[in-house]
Amino acid sequence: MKWKVGDVTITKIVELEGAGGTKFILPQAAPDLIREMDWLIPRYATEAGKLIMSIHSYVVEAGSRRIVVDTCLGNGKRGRHIPVWNNLNTPFLFKMTEAGFAPETIDTVLCTHLHVDHVGWNTKLVEGRWVPTFPNAKYLFGKTEYDFWSKPDVSDEQQAVYADSVKPVADAGQAQLIASETQICDEVGTFPTPGHSPGHMSIRIRSRGEEAVLLGDVAHHPCQFEHLDWSATIDSDPKASAEMRAQLFGKLAGSKVKIFGGHFDPGYAVREGGSFRLYETPEK
């Protein structure tokens, strides 16, 4: 799937997708409540009230730059708390290459944050060692995020994620720590959106009068546009996460800024009473 924002092209590369329950991520989003939100169906939820979500990367082409935003789960990784995320063997890199983005052609990898499903393809296993998947890329990590997750007292899972998907990049000399607000190139920059994680960043794209925002995990699903207080189980600060949604969606609502989710397809924020909805067009 491809979208244009001015002269910038955004391509979505999917690793995993499906519809299912919400217990491990958004336990508030019970099927009966989701069915009441008919604007979600069928694009973002099934008739049975199951959430439609994906784990994917975006490739942003801006001028001569090829930027991969977030890198999914990766193959052969271990120590993940969700069993099916361990020892994956998906054709993700094949799909990326088939779409025209061979790993060696990528010049930048930009991680909105360092959770398990956003850093996995940072590395691949070669002769028993984790090495950077994108050999010619500079990997941009938010300094606040990196400093937090590189501490020894984080969870066992995060220690495993850091060890196999972040540290090898730094050891290879390909990591660059950036401020939460950094201009990457003329069209692409980051801005701070903490709450889901301490140093979470979102991405703003501007070109020829058009604009898009890549949310990362400010929201995991569009149901959180209507229920701003539905914070994910893995949010480091649930209250701050909810406040960030209210603040950011309030700024975006009614505009023509296209919103790209870290786990859902893009749309436009529309104000609905005291909350918001996400539609395919800027109007209802």
C-alpha positions as CSV (number, residue, x, y, z in Angstrom):
1,M,0.0,0.0,0.0
2,K,1.3,3.4,-1.0
3,W,0.3,7.0,-0.2
4,K,1.5,10.4,-1.4
5,V,2.1,13.4,0.8
6,G,3.2,16.1,-1.7
7,D,6.3,14.7,-3.2
8,V,6.9,12.2,-0.4
9,T,5.8,8.6,-0.9
10,I,4.9,6.4,2.1
11,T,4.8,2.6,1.6
12,K,3.5,0.1,4.2
13,I,5.2,-3.2,4.5
14,V,3.3,-5.7,6.7
15,E,4.9,-8.4,8.8
16,L,1.7,-9.7,10.6
17,E,-1.9,-8.7,10.5
18,G,-5.3,-10.1,11.7
19,A,-8.3,-9.6,13.9
20,G,-8.5,-10.8,17.4
21,G,-9.1,-10.1,21.1
22,T,-7.8,-7.2,23.1
23,K,-6.9,-8.7,26.5
24,F,-3.1,-8.3,26.2
25,I,-3.1,-4.8,24.7
26,L,-6.5,-3.0,25.2
27,P,-8.6,-4.9,27.7
28,Q,-11.2,-2.1,27.8
29,A,-12.1,-2.7,24.2
30,A,-14.6,-5.5,24.8
31,P,-16.4,-6.7,21.6
32,D,-19.8,-5.4,22.7
33,L,-18.4,-1.9,23.2
34,I,-16.6,-2.1,19.8
35,R,-19.8,-3.1,18.0
36,E,-21.4,0.0,19.4
37,M,-18.8,2.1,17.6
38,D,-20.2,1.4,14.2
39,W,-17.8,3.8,12.5
40,L,-15.0,1.3,13.1
41,I,-16.7,-1.4,11.1
42,P,-15.5,-2.9,8.7
43,R,-12.2,-1.0,8.2
44,Y,-10.9,-1.2,11.8
45,A,-13.0,-3.9,13.4
46,T,-15.1,-6.9,12.4
47,E,-18.8,-7.3,12.7
48,A,-18.1,-9.5,15.8
49,G,-16.3,-6.6,17.5
50,K,-12.8,-7.9,17.0
51,L,-10.0,-5.3,16.4
52,I,-8.3,-5.3,13.1
53,M,-4.6,-4.5,13.6
54,S,-1.2,-5.1,12.0
55,I,2.5,-5.0,12.8
56,H,4.1,-3.1,9.9
57,S,6.9,-0.7,8.8
58,Y,6.6,2.4,6.7
59,V,9.2,3.2,4.1
60,V,9.3,7.0,3.6
61,E,10.8,8.2,0.3
62,A,11.7,11.9,0.6
63,G,13.9,13.3,-2.1
64,S,16.9,10.9,-2.3
65,R,16.2,9.6,1.2
66,R,14.8,6.1,2.0
67,I,13.7,6.0,5.6
68,V,12.3,2.9,7.3
69,V,10.1,3.9,10.2
70,D,9.9,1.1,12.9
71,T,11.0,-2.4,12.1
72,C,8.4,-4.9,13.5
73,L,9.3,-8.1,15.3
74,G,12.0,-9.7,13.3
75,N,12.8,-13.4,12.7
76,G,14.4,-15.8,15.1
77,K,14.1,-13.5,18.2
78,R,13.6,-15.1,21.7
79,G,12.5,-14.0,25.1
80,R,9.3,-12.3,24.0
81,H,6.4,-12.4,26.4
82,I,3.9,-13.2,23.7
83,P,4.7,-16.8,22.7
84,V,3.9,-16.5,19.0
85,W,6.3,-13.6,18.6
86,N,9.2,-16.0,19.4
87,N,11.3,-17.6,16.6
88,L,9.2,-16.0,13.8
89,N,10.1,-16.9,10.2
90,T,8.2,-14.4,8.0
91,P,9.0,-13.2,4.5
92,F,9.2,-9.6,5.6
93,L,12.5,-8.8,4.0
94,F,11.5,-10.5,0.8
95,K,8.3,-8.4,0.7
96,M,10.3,-5.3,1.3
97,T,12.7,-6.2,-1.5
98,E,9.8,-7.1,-3.8
99,A,8.4,-3.6,-3.1
100,G,11.6,-2.1,-4.4
101,F,13.4,-1.6,-1.0
102,A,16.3,-4.0,-0.8
103,P,18.0,-3.6,2.6
104,E,21.2,-2.1,1.2
105,T,19.2,0.7,-0.4
106,I,17.9,2.1,2.9
107,D,19.9,5.0,4.3
108,T,18.0,5.7,7.5
109,V,16.1,3.6,10.1
110,L,14.0,5.7,12.5
111,C,12.4,4.0,15.6
112,T,9.6,5.9,17.2
113,H,10.4,4.0,20.4
114,L,12.2,0.8,21.4
115,H,9.5,-1.7,22.1
116,V,9.7,-5.2,20.9
117,D,7.4,-4.8,17.8
118,H,9.2,-1.7,16.6
119,V,12.8,-2.7,16.5
120,G,12.9,-6.4,15.6
121,W,14.2,-6.1,12.0
122,N,16.9,-3.7,13.2
123,T,19.0,-6.9,13.1
124,K,19.2,-10.3,11.6
125,L,21.0,-13.4,12.6
126,V,24.2,-14.2,10.5
127,E,26.4,-17.1,11.5
128,G,25.2,-16.9,15.1
129,R,25.5,-13.2,15.5
130,W,23.0,-10.4,15.4
131,V,24.1,-7.8,12.8
132,P,22.3,-4.7,11.4
133,T,19.8,-5.7,8.7
134,F,20.3,-2.5,6.8
135,P,24.1,-2.3,6.2
136,N,24.2,1.2,4.8
137,A,21.7,2.9,7.1
138,K,22.1,5.2,10.1
139,Y,19.7,4.1,12.8
140,L,18.1,7.0,14.7
141,F,17.1,6.3,18.3
142,G,15.6,8.9,20.6
143,K,18.2,9.6,23.3
144,T,15.6,9.7,26.1
145,E,14.2,6.4,24.9
146,Y,17.6,4.8,24.5
147,D,18.9,5.9,27.9
148,F,15.8,4.5,29.6
149,W,15.8,1.0,27.9
150,S,19.5,0.5,28.1
151,K,19.4,0.5,31.9
152,P,20.0,-2.9,33.6
153,D,16.8,-2.8,35.7
154,V,14.2,-2.9,32.9
155,S,12.1,-6.0,32.3
156,D,13.6,-9.3,31.2
157,E,11.8,-9.0,27.9
158,Q,13.2,-5.5,27.3
159,Q,16.7,-6.7,28.2
160,A,16.4,-9.4,25.6
161,V,15.0,-6.9,23.0
162,Y,17.9,-4.4,23.7
163,A,20.5,-7.2,23.5
164,D,19.4,-8.6,20.1
165,S,17.8,-5.6,18.3
166,V,19.4,-2.4,19.7
167,K,22.9,-3.0,21.1
168,P,24.2,-4.8,18.0
169,V,23.4,-1.7,16.0
170,A,25.3,0.5,18.5
171,D,28.2,-1.9,18.5
172,A,28.4,-1.8,14.7
173,G,28.7,2.0,14.9
174,Q,25.4,2.6,13.0
175,A,23.4,4.1,15.9
176,Q,22.8,7.8,16.3
177,L,21.0,9.2,19.3
178,I,18.7,12.2,18.5
179,A,16.7,14.7,20.5
180,S,12.9,14.0,20.5
181,E,12.5,17.0,18.2
182,T,14.8,16.6,15.3
183,Q,14.6,17.5,11.6
184,I,15.8,14.5,9.6
185,C,15.6,16.1,6.2
186,D,13.6,18.9,4.6
187,E,10.3,17.0,4.6
188,V,10.7,14.7,7.6
189,G,11.1,15.5,11.3
190,T,10.3,14.0,14.8
191,F,8.4,15.5,17.7
192,P,8.0,14.3,21.3
193,T,4.9,12.3,22.2
194,P,5.8,10.6,25.5
195,G,3.3,8.5,27.5
196,H,3.3,5.1,25.8
197,S,7.1,5.1,26.5
198,P,9.3,7.7,28.2
199,G,10.9,8.9,25.0
200,H,8.3,8.1,22.4
201,M,8.5,10.2,19.3
202,S,6.0,10.7,16.4
203,I,7.0,11.8,12.9
204,R,5.8,14.8,10.9
205,I,6.0,14.9,7.1
206,R,5.4,18.1,5.1
207,S,5.7,18.5,1.4
208,R,4.1,20.9,-1.1
209,G,1.5,22.1,1.3
210,E,0.4,18.6,2.4
211,E,1.1,17.1,5.8
212,A,1.0,13.7,7.5
213,V,1.8,12.4,11.0
214,L,3.1,8.9,11.7
215,L,1.8,8.3,15.3
216,G,3.9,5.4,16.3
217,D,2.0,4.0,19.4
218,V,0.3,7.2,20.6
219,A,-2.7,5.0,19.9
220,H,-2.7,1.3,19.1
221,H,-6.2,1.3,17.5
222,P,-8.7,3.9,16.3
223,C,-11.1,3.0,19.1
224,Q,-8.8,5.1,21.3
225,F,-9.8,8.2,19.3
226,E,-13.3,7.9,20.8
227,H,-12.1,6.5,24.2
228,L,-9.1,8.6,24.9
229,D,-8.8,7.1,28.4
230,W,-8.3,3.5,27.0
231,S,-4.6,3.3,27.6
232,A,-2.7,0.2,26.5
233,T,-1.5,-2.3,29.1
234,I,2.1,-1.6,28.1
235,D,1.9,2.2,28.3
236,S,4.6,3.3,30.7
237,D,2.4,6.2,31.9
238,P,-1.3,5.5,31.2
239,K,-2.4,9.0,32.3
240,A,0.2,10.8,30.2
241,S,-0.7,8.5,27.3
242,A,-4.4,9.5,27.5
243,E,-3.4,13.2,27.9
244,M,-1.2,13.0,24.8
245,R,-4.0,11.6,22.7
246,A,-6.3,14.3,23.8
247,Q,-3.7,17.0,23.1
248,L,-2.5,15.7,19.7
249,F,-5.9,14.7,18.3
250,G,-7.2,18.0,19.4
251,K,-4.6,19.7,17.2
252,L,-5.2,17.4,14.2
253,A,-9.0,17.2,14.3
254,G,-10.6,19.0,11.4
255,S,-7.4,19.5,9.5
256,K,-6.2,17.8,6.3
257,V,-3.3,16.1,8.1
258,K,-3.3,12.4,7.3
259,I,-2.7,10.2,10.3
260,F,-0.8,7.0,10.0
261,G,-1.0,4.5,12.9
262,G,1.7,2.2,14.0
263,H,-0.8,-0.7,13.9
264,F,-3.7,0.6,11.7
265,D,-4.4,2.2,8.4
266,P,-4.4,5.9,7.9
267,G,-7.2,8.4,8.2
268,Y,-8.2,11.9,9.4
269,A,-9.2,12.9,12.9
270,V,-12.7,14.4,13.2
271,R,-14.0,15.8,16.4
272,E,-17.1,14.1,17.8
273,G,-18.4,15.8,21.0
274,G,-15.6,15.5,23.6
275,S,-13.7,12.9,21.7
276,F,-12.7,12.1,18.1
277,R,-13.1,9.6,15.3
278,L,-10.8,8.5,12.5
279,Y,-12.3,8.6,9.0
280,E,-10.9,7.9,5.5
281,T,-11.6,11.5,4.5
282,P,-11.2,14.8,6.4
283,E,-15.0,14.9,6.8
284,K,-17.6,12.5,8.2
